[in-house]
Amino acid sequence: MGKTIKEMAHLKYIFIIFLISCSNVNQKGKTENQCTKSIKFTNLIKEVIDMPNLQQYYNVQTSIKQERLVILKDYQFKDSIEIMKFGLPVDFLTENEIASKNIKAFIEFKEIQMEGDSANVYFRYDIQGIGCKAKYFLIDCNWKLDTVHLWEN
């Protein structure tokens, strides 16, 4: 037991640093494993509808008394997606459902391409006469806007 108190304290600090480094590696690996294609897709759609440049165009929702944001559900939306906008769930409806419910304001995604850590999106919000093309990059399973081109027709 010839260890001094100073040596024991030094070993204690090394052990603590070792535990911290092990926990960081485990958390990083856990995050990467949990970032499935489905989660990436959901996070991308959420990031798109929350795009700062787009927010001013949602005011039409109030004027036509449509509380929920509607997205046209087509072949790109295989699984159900649960996201919120305006404190309410976003409705993903088919073209027939939109027509039968006489919905005027909806986002139509024309293109969604995800490859690795990048994504390209093209969508229309025709009630406001706008189109948008945007590029995103992925960091820790969250999409960040890279470039955006928003136009009004």
C-alpha positions as CSV (number, residue, x, y, z in Angstrom):
1,M,0.0,0.0,0.0
2,G,2.9,2.3,-0.5
3,K,0.8,4.8,-2.6
4,T,0.7,8.3,-1.5
5,I,-2.5,10.3,-1.3
6,K,-1.3,12.4,-4.3
7,E,-0.8,9.3,-6.4
8,M,-4.2,8.0,-5.5
9,A,-5.8,11.3,-6.4
10,H,-4.0,11.2,-9.8
11,L,-5.3,7.7,-10.5
12,K,-8.8,8.8,-9.5
13,Y,-8.7,11.6,-12.1
14,I,-7.4,9.3,-14.8
15,F,-10.2,6.9,-14.1
16,I,-12.8,9.7,-14.3
17,I,-11.4,10.9,-17.6
18,F,-11.6,7.3,-18.9
19,L,-15.2,7.0,-17.9
20,I,-16.2,10.3,-19.5
21,S,-14.4,9.4,-22.8
22,C,-16.2,6.0,-22.8
23,S,-19.6,7.5,-22.2
24,N,-19.1,10.0,-25.1
25,V,-18.1,7.3,-27.5
26,N,-21.2,5.3,-26.5
27,Q,-23.5,8.2,-26.9
28,K,-22.2,9.1,-30.3
29,G,-22.5,5.5,-31.5
30,K,-26.0,5.4,-30.1
31,T,-27.1,8.5,-31.9
32,E,-25.7,7.2,-35.2
33,N,-27.5,3.9,-34.8
34,Q,-30.8,5.7,-34.0
35,C,-30.6,7.9,-37.1
36,T,-32.5,5.7,-39.5
37,K,-33.6,6.7,-43.0
38,S,-37.2,7.1,-41.7
39,I,-36.0,9.5,-39.0
40,K,-33.9,11.4,-41.4
41,F,-36.9,11.8,-43.8
42,T,-39.2,13.0,-41.0
43,N,-36.6,15.5,-39.7
44,L,-36.1,16.8,-43.3
45,I,-39.9,17.4,-43.8
46,K,-40.1,19.1,-40.4
47,E,-37.1,21.3,-41.3
48,V,-38.6,22.2,-44.6
49,I,-42.0,23.3,-43.2
50,D,-40.2,25.3,-40.5
51,M,-37.9,27.1,-43.0
52,P,-37.8,30.8,-42.0
53,N,-38.4,32.1,-45.5
54,L,-41.7,30.2,-45.7
55,Q,-43.3,31.3,-42.5
56,Q,-44.8,34.5,-43.9
57,Y,-46.8,32.5,-46.5
58,Y,-48.7,30.5,-43.9
59,N,-50.9,33.5,-43.0
60,V,-53.3,32.3,-45.6
61,Q,-54.2,29.4,-43.3
62,T,-55.9,31.8,-41.0
63,S,-57.8,33.7,-43.7
64,I,-59.3,30.6,-45.2
65,K,-60.0,29.1,-41.7
66,Q,-57.8,26.1,-42.2
67,E,-56.1,25.4,-38.9
68,R,-53.9,22.5,-39.9
69,L,-51.1,22.5,-42.4
70,V,-51.7,19.9,-45.2
71,I,-49.1,18.1,-47.2
72,L,-50.1,16.2,-50.3
73,K,-49.3,12.5,-49.7
74,D,-47.8,10.7,-52.7
75,Y,-45.4,7.9,-53.4
76,Q,-42.6,9.7,-51.5
77,F,-44.5,9.4,-48.2
78,K,-44.7,5.6,-47.7
79,D,-44.8,5.7,-43.9
80,S,-47.0,7.9,-41.8
81,I,-45.2,10.9,-40.4
82,E,-46.1,12.6,-37.2
83,I,-45.0,16.2,-37.1
84,M,-46.5,19.4,-35.7
85,K,-47.1,22.9,-37.1
86,F,-49.0,25.7,-35.4
87,G,-49.3,23.4,-32.4
88,L,-51.4,20.9,-34.3
89,P,-50.5,17.7,-36.2
90,V,-49.7,18.1,-39.9
91,D,-52.2,16.3,-42.1
92,F,-50.8,14.1,-44.9
93,L,-53.6,13.6,-47.4
94,T,-54.0,12.1,-50.8
95,E,-55.1,14.1,-53.8
96,N,-58.6,12.6,-53.6
97,E,-58.8,13.4,-49.9
98,I,-57.8,17.0,-50.5
99,A,-60.4,17.4,-53.3
100,S,-63.2,15.7,-51.3
101,K,-62.5,18.0,-48.3
102,N,-62.2,21.1,-50.5
103,I,-58.8,21.9,-49.1
104,K,-57.2,24.9,-50.8
105,A,-53.9,25.3,-49.0
106,F,-51.4,22.4,-49.1
107,I,-47.8,21.8,-49.8
108,E,-46.9,19.5,-52.7
109,F,-43.4,18.0,-52.7
110,K,-42.3,17.6,-56.3
111,E,-38.9,16.1,-55.4
112,I,-37.2,14.8,-52.3
113,Q,-33.8,13.3,-52.7
114,M,-31.7,12.2,-49.8
115,E,-28.2,10.8,-50.4
116,G,-25.9,10.2,-47.5
117,D,-25.6,13.5,-45.6
118,S,-27.2,15.8,-48.2
119,A,-30.7,16.3,-49.4
120,N,-32.4,18.3,-52.2
121,V,-36.0,19.3,-52.0
122,Y,-38.4,21.0,-54.4
123,F,-42.0,21.9,-53.4
124,R,-44.9,24.1,-54.3
125,Y,-47.4,26.0,-52.1
126,D,-49.8,27.0,-54.9
127,I,-52.4,28.9,-52.9
128,Q,-49.6,31.5,-52.4
129,G,-48.1,30.9,-55.8
130,I,-44.7,30.0,-54.5
131,G,-42.1,27.4,-55.3
132,C,-39.0,26.5,-53.5
133,K,-35.8,24.5,-54.1
134,A,-33.5,23.9,-51.1
135,K,-30.4,22.0,-50.3
136,Y,-29.7,20.6,-46.8
137,F,-26.8,18.9,-45.1
138,L,-27.0,16.5,-42.2
139,I,-25.3,17.0,-38.8
140,D,-26.1,14.5,-35.9
141,C,-29.4,13.4,-37.6
142,N,-30.6,17.1,-37.9
143,W,-30.9,18.8,-41.3
144,K,-29.3,22.2,-41.8
145,L,-30.3,24.5,-44.6
146,D,-27.5,25.1,-47.1
147,T,-29.0,27.0,-49.9
148,V,-32.6,28.0,-50.8
149,H,-34.3,29.5,-53.8
150,L,-37.8,30.7,-53.1
151,W,-39.9,32.3,-55.8
152,E,-43.4,33.7,-56.3
153,N,-45.3,33.1,-59.6
